Amino acid sequence: MYPYSALSIGPYPNSALSAGHLAIIVVVPMLALAIWLIGVFVAAREPRHPDAVGTTSLAQLPQAQEQKHAEPERSAA
């Protein structure tokens, strides 16, 4: 053929991949999926402590604070 085979261009390129390249093709998407799933589960979990900042709902407030947030009675007109 040609004396410089690296410079020769044929109609069929060499598409064989080494085992290392195939492993990278498999491992990278699997790691990305695992990181994404862990992120989804961490974001969706319930808080550990009910007294954490911003997690107190109206039902958990003491009685005195509930009265501040309750709507006043409306009289019929």
C-alpha positions in Angstrom: 0.0 0.0 0.0 1.4 3.3 1.2 4.8 3.7 2.9 3.2 5.9 5.5 0.2 4.0 6.7 -0.7 6.6 9.4 -1.1 9.2 6.6 -3.1 7.0 4.3 -6.9 7.6 4.2 -9.1 4.6 3.4 -12.8 4.4 2.8 -13.3 2.6 6.2 -11.9 4.3 9.3 -10.7 2.3 12.2 -13.6 2.2 14.6 -12.2 -0.4 17.0 -12.0 1.0 20.6 -9.7 -0.3 23.3 -11.0 -1.8 26.4 -10.1 1.3 28.4 -12.2 3.5 26.1 -15.2 1.1 26.3 -14.9 1.1 30.1 -14.9 4.9 30.1 -18.0 5.0 27.8 -19.8 2.8 30.3 -18.5 4.2 33.6 -19.0 8.0 33.0 -22.8 7.8 32.2 -23.3 5.4 35.2 -21.6 7.8 37.5 -23.6 10.7 36.2 -26.8 8.8 36.7 -25.8 7.8 40.3 -24.9 11.4 41.2 -28.2 12.7 39.8 -30.2 10.1 41.6 -28.5 10.8 44.9 -29.1 14.5 44.4 -32.8 13.9 43.8 -33.2 11.8 46.9 -31.3 14.3 49.0 -33.4 17.1 47.8 -36.7 15.2 48.3 -36.1 13.9 51.8 -37.8 15.1 54.9 -35.8 17.3 57.3 -34.3 15.5 60.3 -35.2 17.9 63.1 -38.6 19.6 63.3 -37.0 22.6 65.0 -34.8 23.3 62.0 -35.0 26.8 60.5 -37.9 27.3 58.1 -39.6 24.0 58.7 -42.2 25.0 61.3 -45.7 24.8 60.0 -48.7 26.5 61.5 -49.9 23.3 63.2 -46.5 23.0 65.1 -46.5 26.6 66.5 -47.3 27.1 70.2 -50.8 28.2 71.1 -49.9 31.9 71.6 -48.4 32.2 68.1 -51.3 30.4 66.5 -53.6 33.2 67.6 -51.5 35.8 65.8 -51.8 33.9 62.5 -55.4 33.0 62.8 -57.9 35.0 60.8 -60.2 37.2 62.8 -63.8 36.4 63.2 -66.0 38.2 60.6 -69.3 39.5 61.5 -72.3 39.0 59.3 -73.4 42.2 57.6 
